[in-house]
Amino acid sequence: MAAAAAGTGGQALGRSSFSRAASSQTASSSSTASGVKLGPNGAAFVSSGIPDLDRILGGGFLLGSVVMVMEDSDAPHHLLLLRNFMAQGVVHKQPLLFAGPMKEPRAFLGALPAPVASSKEDARQRAIGPGATSDGRASDEGLRIAWQYRKYFGEEKTSHAQHRDNKQEFSNDFDLRKPLERHLLNAQHIECLSTQDVDNLSDLQDRCSTFLSKLPRKDGGTLNAGQIAIQSLCAPQCGYFGKDWDMVSFIRSLKSMVRSSNAVAVITFPYTVLSNSFCKRWQHLADTLLSIKAIPDEDKDLAKLLTGYQDMVGFLHVHKVAQTNSQVPVILEASTFSLKLRKRRSLVLERLNQAPVDGSSGPSSGSSGSCSSSVQGSQLDF
Amino acid sequence: MEESGGGDLLSEAMCSGARVVVVEDCVEAPAAFVLHLLLKRALAGGGGAALLALAQPFFHYDRVLRKMGCNLSMHRKSGRLHFFDLQAFPGATRGGSIADSLAQLYLAVQRVVDANRTEGNAARFTVMIDDISLLEVAACGSANDVLDFLHYCVTLTSEMQNCSLVVLIHEDIYSSEDGVELLLPLRYIADLVIKAAPLSTGLAADVHGQLSVVNKGMLSEQRPAKGQKVWNFHFKVKENGADFFYPGSRH
């Protein structure tokens, strides 16, 4: 009797564990849908909002790392990176903490770009079916043909709709000319904080720690990632400007907090206002270090040297790439990329390509721009 | 003495009697891997170590060293590795001055070293600081307090027969005029300086940078086998260690 009861109990247990497995599977799929991608070596990534940058960094921004962007002193190109990153998080419905040196930091959210294919539209299309959507899409957006082709390929090729969707949704292309929908911004768990005229960093630090305490690190559990975006941390209009040691120790404590939570912190800073030694300290504290440089409008020499110069808005340099559980540094094939606006709306990163110098050195056009000596070498070969 | 994969050229270059080892690196060529190698070597053969970790949490060292064949969790459990998690240092003792916190930290280190001494084993003991620049940040820029702490640690190592101190410092922070007050004294007290630098031609896939090893304590009994003072060679970091080789001798 007891054995039978135990047997049925076991059966019930088995069934319940089966159903729980199913539910956990859906949970995990929804968690990946919320913008976390698992990589090798136990790494988990969130998207930077620029698909090319994700690819370059080997999957995206590493969860638990601090990403620092060195700003260009003349142009606000770092905002492109920051906006795309934040918009991607908002689209994924991830909690977000934004701090910037402005009176109304919430107003900055109004400048976030909208995804070219927002996930909601995607879901609606899937519900209606491909045939019906093709009509509807074609009527209202005739211009995005290339994007639509890719979509059809996906739908014809595979029936694993879930997989494809996850892949597509991990990083979106963003249309810089279209603002993000209001309801997304209001419905979110978004905190904003002004760093202008604030005398010390303790408030920001407290906000960060309460924010991060809601996102404990769990290995293998449901992943809910958070984002911290801090714009121009050491800008002169901040009240704590000049307190170099406070800022460095803030970054240090932020780094250790982020390390033990499911979040990514992106900090942009105008490095030219820092002294040399502090600038190096900041760079050492970064897990992933990027720098961005605008290019002057009419630099004739550069225009001659590089192909596609007209579309470029700046250069992105990758100094350091975050690594989990490894001591081997990531060596990229090229560390400088050109930042371009495709069709004046979405950001793409490309390897630098040197323009052919003249007819005889044609083959050298494909070589990367960072080593100009290789061009000379190939000229000598001829 | 050194195991294979532990870096032949590096161990050849390091004189065995070095008390204070200073590892210098920069943004382009991080030298954390040298610390990992030295930590593995310190724990090999029954030695003990105290790791003052300001840069990384324990699981990072654990996972990295595990790939190199050294189980830190086990060493920690058996009491041979004393791990000080100082990521939040000085943390709770915010009320007191930084000098007090550093004094307490020193006392903790001293207790560990003394315990090792009274156990009567003649094995080596290594105190490792990763890294001293962050200790300076924790001290809010008071380099004097950090130097005091360092001085105490150096005295501690000189009291004991087989004790050494390994310090990582980011050299490029102190390259400008305004921040030399920590680097120069550290170089002065060092018996051995290991400096990592990037290649001038930029990073390559098979050469990650170059190391220069300078033996300063050139007493006769400390003289390395070949009696060389300065060594220069290239390195490539791998998951299970590092390769060291002379320029151009690789292929």
Interface residues (C-beta under 8 A of the other chain):
Chain A: D244 W245 D246 V248 S249 R252 S253 S256 R259 S260 S275 N276 S277 K280 R281 Q283 H284 L289 H319 K320 N325 S326 Q327 V328 P329 I331 S335 S370
Chain B: C26 V27 E28 P30 A32 F33 H36 P57 F59 H60 R63 V64 K67 Q87 A88 S133 L134 V137 A138 C140 G141 H170 D172 I173 Y174 S175 S176 D178 G179 G202 L203 A204 A205 H208 V237 K238 E239
